Amino acid sequence: MMTPDSFSIDELCALAELPKRTVRYYMQIGLVDRPEGETRAARYARRHLEQLLMIRKWQRAGLSLERIRELIAAPDQEKPPPRPRGPGTLEVWSHLVLADGVELHIEPGRAGLTPEQTRRLLTETIALVQRVKGEEG
């Protein structure tokens, strides 16, 4: 099936499964490129559709529009850059108790760990603490 090289706003919105108002808002705030032409003659290219689909994917993953803007500004990076930390930055850290008196503080997202990797880190670190404590006796 061949797809056209350009789309009307209605076609673009149908393909991206987004309302026109949302698409226009994304253009207004600079997340999506402006169309070729103006008013009813405006045409949208495949890149516009790709931009909208990427934004939708990132939003479904829980990213804010502000964070999406940061990612769009650095498209050549393989891994998204960590968010700059400044006054008022809110971070959620995990506080893992490995043994009495032994704790691990981690922010999995900043560390680049998936939930599965974080669980593995916890179980393997607990096992390491137990081995070290067993060697002392």
Order of alpha helices (4+ residues) and beta strands (2+ residues): beta-alpha-alpha-beta-alpha-alpha-beta-beta-alpha-alpha
